[in-house]
Amino acid sequence: MTAPVEYRSATPADVPSLHATWAEAFTDAHVTRLYAHDRDRFRRTFVAAEAGAVVAAVYYLPRRVRNAAGGIDLVGGVANVATRVQARGRGHVRRLLDLAVAAMAADGCAWSLLFTGTPGVYLSSGYRTFTLRHPSGRPAAGVPLPPDWTVRAQSPVDWAELAPVHESFNAHRPLSTVRDADDWRLRVPVWYAPPTEMLVARQHGRTAGYLAAQWSPGRVRVVEAAARPDRPDALHALFSAVARTAAERDVRHCTARLPDDPAIRTALPCLLADAVTEADTTGMVRPIHAAPDHLAAITGAPGAFHWPADYL
C-alpha cells in the first residue's frame, strides 16, 4: 500500500532525501551548490514526502527583473523541480506549485518565471510559454580587430570589473535580472565557470566589454555579451576575436544567444555570416499580482532577454 503523502515546506532534516531527489533529475552540481547559499531556502522549498522521505520538490527564489515600463518587478523564479522516478505521474508537482505560488503571492511577487524543457508539466498550474529569438550561423571570416582594441581571455575572472558593464548594457532591458553583489560573487561564476571562456575587451587599457563563449568540437555558443553604452565598438572587437578563434579551431557553426539589441545588431556581421534566427521556447511565465497584459508586454518587448547566468 502507498504511504500517505505530506505536502509541506522543507526542513533541514529533508536535505539527504532532497538531494537524492535532485540527483535523479539533474547532473549539474550547481543545483545543490547554489541552493545551499540561500539562507531562506527551506521556507521557499516545498516537498511531497512519503514515510518522511522527499519524493518531489519545488523551490523558488525571489528575483528582481526589469519590466517593459522601465521599472523593476519582484518575480518568483521557479527552480529545482524534480520527482523521484517511482513517484511520477501522481500530480505532486502541480500540488507543490500551488503552495509555491501562494508563498510568492505572500512575498509580494508580481509574477513567476521558469525555464524548462517540459512545458506540459506547468500548463495546468497557469504557466504559459514565451519565445526568445537569437541568431546563429557560420562564423564570419576575415574580420580584423578594430584599431586600439585588445581582447584577452581572462582567468581568473575579475567579476567586479565586469559588473558595471553588464549593468549599463542591460539597464533598460525587459526580462533581464538586476544582479546584486551575491550574484556576481556566486551565481555568475558558477554558470560561467570553465570551460566557459570569458573574453574582455579593452581600449587604451580601459575595460569596455566582455563576452562568454562555450566551445565544443565544431561549434561555439556565445551565451552573454555586454559593452559600455559609450563604447559599442567593444562588441565589434569581441565578435571579431571569437570569429578568428573559430577559424583557427575549424569551428563551422556559432549560436549567438544574444538579444535583438541595436549595438549587437550592428556588430553581428563581425561574428556571423549568413545569420538565421532561432527560437528558444523554454521560458514560461505566470501572473500573480500582475495582469497578463503586463507579462505579455515584458516578454514581447524589443530587446527583451534573460541571460543564462541568471537561471536558478
Protein Blocks (a to p, Z undefined) as FASTA:
>chain_A
ZZddddddddfklmmmmmmmmmmmpmbfklmmmmmmmmklmmmpccddeehiafbdcddd
ddddddfkopacdddddehiacdfklgonlmmmmmmmmmmmmmmmnopabdcdddfblml
mmmnopacdddddddddddehiacdehiacdddddddfklmmmmmmmmmmmgghiacddf
klmmmmmmmmmgcfbdcddddeehiafbdcdddddehiacdfbdcddfklmmlmmmmmmm
mmmmmmmnopabdcddddddfklmmmmmmmpghiacdddfkbccddfkbcfklmmmmmmp
ghiacdfklpZZ
